[in-house]
């Protein structure tokens, strides 16, 4: 059994009513004035990144999940207003799991702290 990543994500394409597969996702951490990439992956058929997004020990700080939604919509020949979506969030309690879902449509998105 593989270890669960302390940071996970899930993308639902609400315009289709199903998970968004094959979306590139990058996790980065703010170090000084710049974000430094920690990991990257691609969503599976369930809209989840099955690889370990946050390898090693999670530390307190500001993180960014970047979603390459432009390529996702282009692959299905749909127009999209957003070429990418960046979700920046703070990890203050490293003992907790941080699930950051993305609800997506071609002309809007929403995110929240999941469980």
Secondary structure, DSSP 8 states (H G I E B T S, - for coil): -----SEE-BEEETTTTEE--S-EEEEEEEETTEEEEEEEEEB-TTSBB-S-SS-S---SEEEEEEE-HHHHHHHTT---S-S-EEEEEEE--TTS-EEEEEEEETTEEEEEEE-
